[in-house]
Amino acid sequence: MLDIARIKAISLDLDDTLWPIWPTIERAEKVLHDWLVDNAPMAAALFSSPSALREIRDYMAANRPDLKNDLSAVRRESIRLALYRAGENPLMADAAFEVFFAERQRVTLFEDAQPSLRFLAGRFPLVTISNGNADVARVGLGEFFRATISAREFGVGKPDPRIFHAAAGAVDLLPEDILHVGDDATLDALGALNAGMQAAWVNRADHLWPHEQQPHVTLSNLTELCELFR
């Protein structure tokens, strides 16, 4: 059971907790493809092949393990490799990535996200913990957060306890003082439990809980979280 009296701050995941990620990624990939059609048509043709893209992703995972926590670098270097293989100028990778990245920040929030963040930020310090590459300032939510902890900058991603502990340290609290809120049962909820935090699992799609250890609370949306503090 959730111990509300212990909570002194809240950490939140971003993708699929505050907005659905796949519509955003699909739109950003289309914008990238359109840019490549105009600027690097041979690479655009390569990007139209799911098998070619899968092979590039597999190659990056096998040959650049140093990038595993930096999704931006993985995306940029994958574009660079595709340009090279297509006989295009690989120096265009940075510009191509920026086209993708700008569109990736144009998220469509869940209806409950912004009102809930405003409510929670008025009561607790909020901090993000994300394995992704969303920029909360560019997304338009920066005003609500005291700190942002990303796997890209920290060098370690969820469910490693160290990134949760870094989030607690960013607001000068112990892990047991933090409630972590996220959609992923393993990366967010179980990761937070193993880091000594309380865990709220945001289960918007009515999934089954896959682990023996239970989260402190299961929510179908963030409005339900706010109701716990009214």
C-alpha positions in Angstrom: 0.0 0.0 0.0 1.1 3.5 -0.8 2.4 5.5 2.3 1.4 9.0 1.3 3.0 10.5 4.5 6.4 9.4 3.4 6.3 11.1 0.0 8.4 14.3 -0.2 9.0 14.3 -4.0 7.8 12.6 -7.1 9.8 11.3 -10.0 8.1 10.7 -13.4 8.9 8.8 -16.5 8.1 10.7 -19.8 7.3 8.5 -22.9 4.0 6.7 -22.6 3.5 8.2 -19.1 2.9 11.8 -20.2 2.3 11.2 -23.9 2.1 8.3 -26.3 5.5 7.7 -27.8 4.9 5.7 -31.0 2.7 8.2 -32.8 5.4 10.8 -32.1 8.2 8.6 -33.4 6.3 7.6 -36.5 5.6 11.2 -37.3 9.2 12.2 -36.7 10.5 9.3 -38.9 8.1 10.4 -41.7 9.5 14.0 -41.5 13.0 12.6 -41.6 12.2 10.5 -44.6 10.7 13.5 -46.4 13.9 15.4 -45.7 16.0 12.6 -47.1 13.9 12.4 -50.2 14.8 16.1 -50.9 18.4 16.0 -49.7 19.7 12.4 -49.9 17.3 10.3 -52.2 19.5 7.2 -52.2 19.5 7.1 -48.4 15.7 7.8 -48.4 15.3 4.7 -50.5 17.3 2.7 -48.0 15.2 4.1 -45.1 12.1 2.8 -46.9 13.3 -0.8 -46.3 12.3 -2.2 -42.9 14.9 -5.0 -43.3 17.7 -2.5 -44.1 16.8 -0.4 -41.1 16.7 -3.4 -38.8 20.1 -4.5 -40.0 21.5 -1.0 -39.3 20.0 -1.0 -35.8 21.4 -4.4 -35.2 24.8 -3.3 -36.5 24.8 -0.2 -34.2 23.8 -2.3 -31.2 26.6 -4.8 -31.9 29.3 -2.4 -32.8 28.6 0.7 -30.7 27.6 -0.6 -27.2 29.0 2.7 -25.8 25.9 4.4 -27.2 23.3 2.0 -25.7 22.1 4.7 -23.2 22.1 7.5 -25.7 19.1 7.2 -28.1 20.0 10.4 -29.9 23.5 9.2 -30.7 22.2 5.8 -31.9 19.7 7.6 -34.2 22.3 10.0 -35.5 24.9 7.4 -36.1 22.4 5.1 -37.8 21.5 7.9 -40.2 25.2 8.5 -40.8 25.7 4.8 -41.6 22.7 4.8 -43.9 24.0 7.8 -45.8 27.4 6.2 -46.1 26.0 2.9 -47.4 23.8 4.8 -49.9 26.7 6.7 -51.3 25.5 10.0 -49.9 27.4 12.5 -47.8 27.6 11.2 -44.2 28.2 14.7 -43.0 24.5 15.4 -43.6 23.7 13.1 -40.6 23.7 16.0 -38.1 21.3 18.1 -40.1 19.1 15.1 -40.8 19.0 14.1 -37.1 18.0 17.7 -36.1 15.0 17.4 -38.4 14.0 14.2 -36.7 14.7 15.5 -33.2 12.7 18.7 -33.6 9.7 16.7 -34.7 10.3 14.2 -31.9 9.7 17.0 -29.3 6.3 17.8 -30.8 4.4 15.4 -28.5 0.6 15.2 -28.0 0.1 15.0 -24.2 -2.4 12.7 -22.6 -5.4 14.8 -21.5 -4.6 14.2 -17.8 -0.8 15.0 -18.1 -0.6 18.8 -17.9 -3.3 19.4 -15.3 -1.8 16.6 -13.2 1.7 18.0 -13.4 0.4 21.5 -12.4 -1.4 20.0 -9.4 1.6 17.8 -8.3 4.2 20.5 -8.9 2.3 22.7 -6.5 2.7 20.2 -3.8 6.0 18.3 -4.4 9.4 18.8 -6.2 9.1 16.9 -9.5 12.0 15.3 -11.3 12.1 13.3 -14.6 13.8 9.9 -15.0 13.9 8.9 -18.6 15.8 6.4 -20.9 14.6 8.4 -23.9 15.7 11.6 -25.5 12.7 13.9 -24.9 13.6 17.5 -23.8 11.0 18.6 -21.3 11.8 22.3 -22.0 11.2 21.9 -25.8 8.1 19.8 -25.1 6.8 22.7 -23.1 6.7 21.1 -19.6 10.0 22.4 -18.2 8.3 24.7 -15.7 7.0 21.8 -13.7 10.3 20.0 -13.0 13.1 20.8 -10.5 15.5 18.4 -12.3 15.7 16.1 -15.2 17.7 12.8 -15.1 18.3 11.1 -18.4 20.2 7.9 -19.3 21.9 9.8 -22.0 23.5 12.3 -19.6 23.9 10.0 -16.6 25.3 7.1 -18.6 23.1 4.5 -17.0 19.4 3.8 -17.7 16.4 2.4 -15.9 16.0 -0.1 -14.2 19.5 0.4 -12.8 19.0 1.7 -9.2 21.7 4.3 -9.7 19.6 6.5 -12.0 16.8 6.4 -9.4 19.3 7.3 -6.7 20.6 10.2 -8.9 17.0 11.5 -9.1 16.7 11.4 -5.3 20.0 13.2 -5.0 18.9 15.9 -7.4 16.2 17.0 -5.0 18.4 16.3 -1.9 16.3 13.4 -0.6 16.7 9.7 0.1 15.1 7.2 -2.3 12.5 6.1 0.3 11.2 9.7 0.3 10.4 9.5 -3.4 7.4 8.1 -5.3 8.3 7.1 -8.8 5.5 7.2 -11.4 5.9 5.4 -14.8 4.2 3.2 -17.3 6.8 0.4 -17.7 6.3 -2.4 -15.2 9.9 -3.4 -15.3 11.9 -0.3 -16.1 9.8 2.1 -14.0 7.9 0.2 -11.3 10.2 -2.7 -10.5 13.2 -0.5 -11.0 11.9 2.0 -8.5 11.1 -0.8 -6.0 14.6 -2.2 -6.3 16.0 1.3 -5.7 14.1 1.7 -2.5 11.4 4.0 -3.7 7.7 3.7 -3.6 6.3 2.9 -7.1 3.1 3.9 -8.9 2.5 1.9 -12.1 0.5 3.9 -14.7 -1.3 1.1 -16.5 -3.3 3.0 -19.2 -3.9 -0.1 -21.3 -5.0 -2.6 -18.6 -2.0 -4.8 -18.9 -1.3 -7.7 -16.5 1.3 -7.0 -13.8 4.2 -9.4 -14.8 6.3 -9.5 -11.6 6.0 -11.2 -8.2 6.8 -8.0 -6.3 3.9 -5.6 -6.5 3.9 -1.8 -7.0 2.6 0.3 -4.2 -0.3 1.6 -6.3 -1.6 0.9 -9.8 -3.3 3.8 -11.7 -5.1 4.0 -15.0 -4.2 7.7 -15.4 -2.5 10.6 -13.6 -5.7 12.1 -12.4 -6.1 9.1 -10.1 -2.7 10.0 -8.7 -3.8 13.5 -7.9 -6.9 12.3 -6.2 -4.7 10.5 -3.6 -3.4 13.9 -2.4 -6.7 15.8 -2.2 
